[in-house]
């Protein structure tokens, strides 16, 4: 029988996330695969920081976007 379970290492002990379902004292063979940790929220943007470093025009583009967002977008009423 081959089964994939997940757990965490604590020194020489591996704490599994679920019961193996085998009898106490049963001999088993263990094969370990390291699981890469999931990224925390915000790590993606931090990893991408500097991606536009070779584009000096990006400062001007971002300033234009910033200024455009400040413009009033609602239609003006006739009484105003």
N, C-alpha and C positions, 0 to 999 in steps of 0.2 A: 504494500500500500504506500502511495506517495501522497503527501498532503502539504499544502502551503499554509503556514500560519505566520502571524506577525507578532513581534514582541520587542522588548527593550533589554539591552545588556546592562547588568549591574555587577561589575567585577567579573567573576567566573560564572555568574548565574544569568540565565536568560529567562526573563519573565514574559510568558506568552499572553497574548490578548484573549485567548479562549482555551478551553479544555482540549487536550489532545485526544481524549477518548480512548486511551490505552490503559491497560492494567498497571497498577502500582508495581514498580520494579521491572517492568518490561524493558528489555534492551532495545535501543533505537540508534540509528545513524543520523547525524545532523549535518546538513549542508547549509552554509551561511552565505547569504547574499546581502550586501550592504544596501540599504534603502536610502536614497538621497532625501534630505529633509525638504518638505514643501516650503515654498517661499512665503514669507510673511507679507501681509498687505503692505503695499508701498515699495517692496523690494524691486519690482520690475522697473519703476521709474528711476530708482536710484541706480540700477544697473545700466539704464540707457542714458544716464546723464553724460553729456559730452558727445553725444552722437552727431550733433550738428557743429562740432568745433571747427570743421574745415569749411564751413559756409558762413563767411563774414557778413553776408547780406541778411542773415537770419535776425539780427538785432533790429534792423529796419522793418522787416516783415512783422516781427512780433509787436513792435511799437505801433504799426499801422493797425493790426488786429486789436490791440488794446484801445486805441483811439476810436476805432469803429464801434466797439462795444459800448462806449460812453455816449454815443449818439442817441437821441430820443427816437424811439421807434413807434410810439403810439400815435394814432391820427389825432390832429388837433381839432377841438370842437370849434364851431363857428363863433361862439361867444368869447373865446379867449383872444 
